[in-house]
Amino acid sequence: MTAEIGHFALILALLVSLAQAAVSFIALRRRDPALAIFADQAAFGAFVFIVIAFACMTYAFVNSDFSI
C-alpha cells in the first residue's frame, strides 16, 4: 500500500511541477504578481509531494517490500 501512495505522490508532484512551469511562463508574459505567487506555492506543493513519496518508498524499502 505504501508503494502505491508513493507512486501517486510522485504523479501529483509531476503534475504540480508542470502546472508551476506553465503558470510561471504565463506570469512572466502578463507580468502578473498573483500568478507568480501561485508559482511559488506550487513549488512548495511539489516539494511536499516529493517528500511524501520519498518517505513512503523508503518505508517500503526498509520493510523489504520490493514489489515496486
Biopython code that builds the backbone (N, CA, C, O; Angstrom):
import numpy as np
from Bio.PDB.StructureBuilder import StructureBuilder

atoms = [
    (1, "MET", "N", (0.816, -1.192, 0.000)),
    (1, "MET", "CA", (0.000, 0.000, 0.000)),
    (1, "MET", "C", (0.867, 1.266, 0.000)),
    (1, "MET", "O", (0.525, 2.251, -0.654)),
    (2, "THR", "N", (1.971, 1.241, 0.721)),
    (2, "THR", "CA", (2.815, 2.434, 0.758)),
    (2, "THR", "C", (3.453, 2.709, -0.600)),
    (2, "THR", "O", (3.704, 3.861, -0.953)),
    (3, "ALA", "N", (3.713, 1.648, -1.355)),
    (3, "ALA", "CA", (4.289, 1.849, -2.688)),
    (3, "ALA", "C", (3.311, 2.591, -3.591)),
    (3, "ALA", "O", (3.721, 3.446, -4.376)),
    (4, "GLU", "N", (2.038, 2.276, -3.489)),
    (4, "GLU", "CA", (1.034, 2.958, -4.301)),
    (4, "GLU", "C", (0.890, 4.421, -3.894)),
    (4, "GLU", "O", (0.720, 5.294, -4.744)),
    (5, "ILE", "N", (0.957, 4.680, -2.601)),
    (5, "ILE", "CA", (0.872, 6.064, -2.123)),
    (5, "ILE", "C", (2.080, 6.856, -2.621)),
    (5, "ILE", "O", (1.936, 7.994, -3.067)),
    (6, "GLY", "N", (3.259, 6.262, -2.546)),
    (6, "GLY", "CA", (4.464, 6.915, -3.039)),
    (6, "GLY", "C", (4.402, 7.189, -4.530)),
    (6, "GLY", "O", (4.807, 8.255, -4.993)),
    (7, "HIS", "N", (3.892, 6.224, -5.276)),
    (7, "HIS", "CA", (3.765, 6.399, -6.726)),
    (7, "HIS", "C", (2.762, 7.499, -7.058)),
    (7, "HIS", "O", (3.001, 8.314, -7.948)),
    (8, "PHE", "N", (1.647, 7.521, -6.347)),
    (8, "PHE", "CA", (0.632, 8.548, -6.558)),
    (8, "PHE", "C", (1.178, 9.928, -6.195)),
    (8, "PHE", "O", (0.884, 10.909, -6.878)),
    (9, "ALA", "N", (1.969, 10.010, -5.128)),
    (9, "ALA", "CA", (2.566, 11.283, -4.733)),
    (9, "ALA", "C", (3.550, 11.779, -5.792)),
    (9, "ALA", "O", (3.640, 12.982, -6.035)),
    (10, "LEU", "N", (4.282, 10.869, -6.420)),
    (10, "LEU", "CA", (5.193, 11.273, -7.493)),
    (10, "LEU", "C", (4.434, 11.794, -8.701)),
    (10, "LEU", "O", (4.861, 12.757, -9.337)),
    (11, "ILE", "N", (3.313, 11.165, -9.021)),
    (11, "ILE", "CA", (2.490, 11.642, -10.131)),
    (11, "ILE", "C", (1.944, 13.034, -9.825)),
    (11, "ILE", "O", (1.945, 13.910, -10.690)),
    (12, "LEU", "N", (1.477, 13.235, -8.590)),
    (12, "LEU", "CA", (0.978, 14.552, -8.211)),
    (12, "LEU", "C", (2.089, 15.604, -8.255)),
    (12, "LEU", "O", (1.854, 16.739, -8.667)),
    (13, "ALA", "N", (3.289, 15.229, -7.833)),
    (13, "ALA", "CA", (4.415, 16.164, -7.888)),
    (13, "ALA", "C", (4.731, 16.546, -9.331)),
    (13, "ALA", "O", (5.044, 17.702, -9.616)),
    (14, "LEU", "N", (4.650, 15.586, -10.231)),
    (14, "LEU", "CA", (4.879, 15.878, -11.647)),
    (14, "LEU", "C", (3.830, 16.847, -12.179)),
    (14, "LEU", "O", (4.165, 17.808, -12.872)),
    (15, "LEU", "N", (2.570, 16.598, -11.860)),
    (15, "LEU", "CA", (1.504, 17.466, -12.339)),
    (15, "LEU", "C", (1.620, 18.877, -11.768)),
    (15, "LEU", "O", (1.410, 19.859, -12.480)),
    (16, "VAL", "N", (1.951, 18.973, -10.488)),
    (16, "VAL", "CA", (2.116, 20.291, -9.871)),
    (16, "VAL", "C", (3.317, 21.010, -10.489)),
    (16, "VAL", "O", (3.266, 22.221, -10.701)),
    (17, "SER", "N", (4.383, 20.287, -10.777)),
    (17, "SER", "CA", (5.563, 20.907, -11.389)),
    (17, "SER", "C", (5.269, 21.395, -12.810)),
    (17, "SER", "O", (5.742, 22.458, -13.213)),
    (18, "LEU", "N", (4.501, 20.631, -13.557)),
    (18, "LEU", "CA", (4.118, 21.075, -14.900)),
    (18, "LEU", "C", (3.227, 22.310, -14.833)),
    (18, "LEU", "O", (3.380, 23.235, -15.631)),
    (19, "ALA", "N", (2.297, 22.323, -13.882)),
    (19, "ALA", "CA", (1.442, 23.498, -13.704)),
    (19, "ALA", "C", (2.270, 24.696, -13.283)),
    (19, "ALA", "O", (2.017, 25.816, -13.727)),
    (20, "GLN", "N", (3.254, 24.470, -12.433)),
    (20, "GLN", "CA", (4.125, 25.559, -11.995)),
    (20, "GLN", "C", (4.889, 26.149, -13.175)),
    (20, "GLN", "O", (5.006, 27.369, -13.294)),
    (21, "ALA", "N", (5.400, 25.304, -14.032)),
    (21, "ALA", "CA", (6.158, 25.790, -15.187)),
    (21, "ALA", "C", (5.261, 26.604, -16.119)),
    (21, "ALA", "O", (5.662, 27.662, -16.604)),
    (22, "ALA", "N", (4.063, 26.115, -16.364)),
    (22, "ALA", "CA", (3.140, 26.825, -17.258)),
    (22, "ALA", "C", (2.701, 28.155, -16.657)),
    (22, "ALA", "O", (2.676, 29.175, -17.345)),
    (23, "VAL", "N", (2.357, 28.140, -15.382)),
    (23, "VAL", "CA", (1.888, 29.369, -14.735)),
    (23, "VAL", "C", (3.028, 30.376, -14.609)),
    (23, "VAL", "O", (2.799, 31.579, -14.735)),
    (24, "SER", "N", (4.235, 29.913, -14.367)),
    (24, "SER", "CA", (5.380, 30.826, -14.293)),
    (24, "SER", "C", (5.603, 31.525, -15.627)),
    (24, "SER", "O", (5.872, 32.725, -15.675)),
    (25, "PHE", "N", (5.489, 30.769, -16.694)),
    (25, "PHE", "CA", (5.654, 31.355, -18.025)),
    (25, "PHE", "C", (4.565, 32.387, -18.302)),
    (25, "PHE", "O", (4.845, 33.470, -18.816)),
    (26, "ILE", "N", (3.338, 32.051, -17.964)),
    (26, "ILE", "CA", (2.224, 32.988, -18.174)),
    (26, "ILE", "C", (2.392, 34.226, -17.290)),
    (26, "ILE", "O", (2.103, 35.340, -17.726)),
    (27, "ALA", "N", (2.852, 34.038, -16.063)),
    (27, "ALA", "CA", (3.051, 35.174, -15.152)),
    (27, "ALA", "C", (4.118, 36.124, -15.694)),
    (27, "ALA", "O", (3.986, 37.341, -15.564)),
    (28, "LEU", "N", (5.164, 35.581, -16.293)),
    (28, "LEU", "CA", (6.197, 36.439, -16.867)),
    (28, "LEU", "C", (5.690, 37.195, -18.088)),
    (28, "LEU", "O", (6.029, 38.361, -18.289)),
    (29, "ARG", "N", (4.882, 36.531, -18.897)),
    (29, "ARG", "CA", (4.356, 37.185, -20.094)),
    (29, "ARG", "C", (3.373, 38.296, -19.751)),
    (29, "ARG", "O", (3.378, 39.351, -20.386)),
    (30, "ARG", "N", (2.520, 38.060, -18.736)),
    (30, "ARG", "CA", (1.492, 39.038, -18.364)),
    (30, "ARG", "C", (1.950, 40.003, -17.273)),
    (30, "ARG", "O", (1.272, 40.989, -16.983)),
    (31, "ARG", "N", (3.099, 39.713, -16.675)),
    (31, "ARG", "CA", (3.614, 40.496, -15.539)),
    (31, "ARG", "C", (2.578, 40.566, -14.414)),
    (31, "ARG", "O", (2.271, 41.631, -13.878)),
    (32, "ASP", "N", (2.055, 39.381, -14.083)),
    (32, "ASP", "CA", (1.013, 39.274, -13.057)),
    (32, "ASP", "C", (1.630, 38.732, -11.765)),
    (32, "ASP", "O", (2.071, 37.583, -11.735)),
    (33, "PRO", "N", (1.668, 39.531, -10.705)),
    (33, "PRO", "CA", (2.279, 39.057, -9.451)),
    (33, "PRO", "C", (1.464, 37.971, -8.755)),
    (33, "PRO", "O", (2.026, 37.164, -8.013)),
    (34, "ALA", "N", (0.159, 37.935, -8.979)),
    (34, "ALA", "CA", (-0.661, 36.895, -8.348)),
    (34, "ALA", "C", (-0.308, 35.517, -8.897)),
    (34, "ALA", "O", (-0.255, 34.540, -8.151)),
    (35, "LEU", "N", (-0.073, 35.444, -10.177)),
    (35, "LEU", "CA", (0.330, 34.166, -10.761)),
    (35, "LEU", "C", (1.738, 33.771, -10.310)),
    (35, "LEU", "O", (2.029, 32.586, -10.146)),
    (36, "ALA", "N", (2.593, 34.745, -10.114)),
    (36, "ALA", "CA", (3.944, 34.455, -9.619)),
    (36, "ALA", "C", (3.889, 33.897, -8.202)),
    (36, "ALA", "O", (4.673, 33.016, -7.850)),
    (37, "ILE", "N", (2.974, 34.401, -7.395)),
    (37, "ILE", "CA", (2.800, 33.860, -6.038)),
    (37, "ILE", "C", (2.309, 32.421, -6.104)),
    (37, "ILE", "O", (2.755, 31.574, -5.331)),
    (38, "PHE", "N", (1.384, 32.143, -7.034)),
    (38, "PHE", "CA", (0.916, 30.765, -7.201)),
    (38, "PHE", "C", (2.066, 29.842, -7.592)),
    (38, "PHE", "O", (2.135, 28.705, -7.127)),
    (39, "ALA", "N", (2.959, 30.321, -8.435)),
    (39, "ALA", "CA", (4.101, 29.500, -8.850)),
    (39, "ALA", "C", (4.998, 29.178, -7.662)),
    (39, "ALA", "O", (5.512, 28.065, -7.557)),
    (40, "ASP", "N", (5.191, 30.147, -6.764)),
    (40, "ASP", "CA", (5.974, 29.878, -5.558)),
    (40, "ASP", "C", (5.296, 28.836, -4.677)),
    (40, "ASP", "O", (5.956, 27.948, -4.137)),
    (41, "GLN", "N", (3.995, 28.944, -4.533)),
    (41, "GLN", "CA", (3.261, 27.979, -3.718)),
    (41, "GLN", "C", (3.252, 26.601, -4.367)),
    (41, "GLN", "O", (3.269, 25.587, -3.670)),
    (42, "ALA", "N", (3.225, 26.559, -5.681)),
    (42, "ALA", "CA", (3.269, 25.273, -6.381)),
    (42, "ALA", "C", (4.617, 24.591, -6.170)),
    (42, "ALA", "O", (4.686, 23.365, -6.088)),
    (43, "ALA", "N", (5.676, 25.370, -6.084)),
    (43, "ALA", "CA", (6.994, 24.786, -5.807)),
    (43, "ALA", "C", (7.004, 24.119, -4.437)),
    (43, "ALA", "O", (7.551, 23.028, -4.276)),
    (44, "PHE", "N", (6.404, 24.771, -3.460)),
    (44, "PHE", "CA", (6.320, 24.166, -2.132)),
    (44, "PHE", "C", (5.441, 22.915, -2.160)),
    (44, "PHE", "O", (5.749, 21.927, -1.494)),
    (45, "GLY", "N", (4.360, 22.951, -2.921)),
    (45, "GLY", "CA", (3.494, 21.773, -3.045)),
    (45, "GLY", "C", (4.214, 20.592, -3.673)),
    (45, "GLY", "O", (4.059, 19.455, -3.227)),
    (46, "ALA", "N", (4.996, 20.859, -4.704)),
    (46, "ALA", "CA", (5.778, 19.791, -5.335)),
    (46, "ALA", "C", (6.785, 19.213, -4.358)),
    (46, "ALA", "O", (6.994, 18.001, -4.316)),
    (47, "PHE", "N", (7.409, 20.081, -3.571)),
    (47, "PHE", "CA", (8.363, 19.619, -2.560)),
    (47, "PHE", "C", (7.678, 18.701, -1.547)),
    (47, "PHE", "O", (8.234, 17.668, -1.175)),
    (48, "VAL", "N", (6.490, 19.065, -1.102)),
    (48, "VAL", "CA", (5.761, 18.249, -0.129)),
    (48, "VAL", "C", (5.437, 16.884, -0.712)),
    (48, "VAL", "O", (5.613, 15.866, -0.043)),
    (49, "PHE", "N", (4.964, 16.852, -1.954)),
    (49, "PHE", "CA", (4.632, 15.564, -2.575)),
    (49, "PHE", "C", (5.872, 14.704, -2.782)),
    (49, "PHE", "O", (5.794, 13.483, -2.649)),
    (50, "ILE", "N", (6.997, 15.300, -3.098)),
    (50, "ILE", "CA", (8.232, 14.537, -3.267)),
    (50, "ILE", "C", (8.702, 13.974, -1.935)),
    (50, "ILE", "O", (9.183, 12.842, -1.877)),
    (51, "VAL", "N", (8.570, 14.751, -0.865)),
    (51, "VAL", "CA", (8.944, 14.255, 0.467)),
    (51, "VAL", "C", (8.045, 13.091, 0.867)),
    (51, "VAL", "O", (8.527, 12.104, 1.423)),
    (52, "ILE", "N", (6.755, 13.194, 0.595)),
    (52, "ILE", "CA", (5.825, 12.102, 0.910)),
    (52, "ILE", "C", (6.209, 10.849, 0.122)),
    (52, "ILE", "O", (6.247, 9.751, 0.678)),
    (53, "ALA", "N", (6.492, 11.012, -1.164)),
    (53, "ALA", "CA", (6.881, 9.863, -1.994)),
    (53, "ALA", "C", (8.176, 9.237, -1.496)),
    (53, "ALA", "O", (8.289, 8.013, -1.431)),
    (54, "PHE", "N", (9.143, 10.059, -1.148)),
    (54, "PHE", "CA", (10.421, 9.541, -0.646)),
    (54, "PHE", "C", (10.218, 8.771, 0.653)),
    (54, "PHE", "O", (10.795, 7.700, 0.841)),
    (55, "ALA", "N", (9.396, 9.319, 1.551)),
    (55, "ALA", "CA", (9.149, 8.645, 2.827)),
    (55, "ALA", "C", (8.441, 7.311, 2.617)),
    (55, "ALA", "O", (8.796, 6.313, 3.244)),
    (56, "CYS", "N", (7.453, 7.288, 1.748)),
    (56, "CYS", "CA", (6.729, 6.036, 1.503)),
    (56, "CYS", "C", (7.618, 4.983, 0.856)),
    (56, "CYS", "O", (7.572, 3.813, 1.234)),
    (57, "MET", "N", (8.418, 5.387, -0.107)),
    (57, "MET", "CA", (9.257, 4.409, -0.787)),
    (57, "MET", "C", (10.421, 3.957, 0.103)),
    (57, "MET", "O", (10.858, 2.811, 0.004)),
    (58, "THR", "N", (10.918, 4.828, 0.954)),
    (58, "THR", "CA", (11.937, 4.418, 1.919)),
    (58, "THR", "C", (11.359, 3.433, 2.910)),
    (58, "THR", "O", (12.009, 2.447, 3.260)),
    (59, "TYR", "N", (10.146, 3.687, 3.366)),
    (59, "TYR", "CA", (9.477, 2.767, 4.289)),
    (59, "TYR", "C", (9.283, 1.396, 3.630)),
    (59, "TYR", "O", (9.481, 0.361, 4.266)),
    (60, "ALA", "N", (8.894, 1.400, 2.353)),
    (60, "ALA", "CA", (8.721, 0.130, 1.648)),
    (60, "ALA", "C", (10.057, -0.600, 1.508)),
    (60, "ALA", "O", (10.104, -1.824, 1.632)),
    (61, "PHE", "N", (11.125, 0.124, 1.257)),
    (61, "PHE", "CA", (12.444, -0.493, 1.127)),
    (61, "PHE", "C", (12.918, -1.083, 2.448)),
    (61, "PHE", "O", (13.471, -2.183, 2.476)),
    (62, "VAL", "N", (12.704, -0.353, 3.550)),
    (62, "VAL", "CA", (13.141, -0.832, 4.849)),
    (62, "VAL", "C", (12.384, -2.099, 5.243)),
    (62, "VAL", "O", (12.951, -2.988, 5.878)),
    (63, "ASN", "N", (11.109, -2.184, 4.869)),
    (63, "ASN", "CA", (10.306, -3.361, 5.186)),
    (63, "ASN", "C", (10.434, -4.464, 4.139)),
    (63, "ASN", "O", (9.644, -5.408, 4.127)),
    (64, "SER", "N", (11.414, -4.346, 3.276)),
    (64, "SER", "CA", (11.704, -5.337, 2.234)),
    (64, "SER", "C", (10.513, -5.589, 1.308)),
    (64, "SER", "O", (10.245, -6.726, 0.919)),
    (65, "ASP", "N", (9.812, -4.528, 0.965)),
    (65, "ASP", "CA", (8.710, -4.603, 0.006)),
    (65, "ASP", "C", (9.270, -4.208, -1.347)),
    (65, "ASP", "O", (9.275, -3.030, -1.704)),
    (66, "PHE", "N", (9.746, -5.201, -2.106)),
    (66, "PHE", "CA", (10.384, -4.950, -3.387)),
    (66, "PHE", "C", (9.409, -5.130, -4.538)),
    (66, "PHE", "O", (9.816, -5.512, -5.635)),
    (67, "SER", "N", (8.139, -4.865, -4.311)),
    (67, "SER", "CA", (7.136, -5.030, -5.357)),
    (67, "SER", "C", (7.031, -3.808, -6.263)),
    (67, "SER", "O", (6.214, -3.792, -7.183)),
    (68, "ILE", "N", (7.838, -2.792, -6.018)),
    (68, "ILE", "CA", (7.747, -1.567, -6.792)),
    (68, "ILE", "C", (8.346, -1.798, -8.161)),
    (68, "ILE", "O", (8.373, -0.884, -8.985)),
]
sb = StructureBuilder()
sb.init_structure("model")
sb.init_model(0)
sb.init_chain("A")
sb.init_seg("    ")
for serial, (resi, resn, name, xyz) in enumerate(atoms, 1):
    if name == "N":
        sb.init_residue(resn, " ", resi, " ")
    sb.init_atom(name, np.array(xyz, "f"), 0.0, 1.0, " ", f" {name:<3s}", serial, name[0])
structure = sb.get_structure()
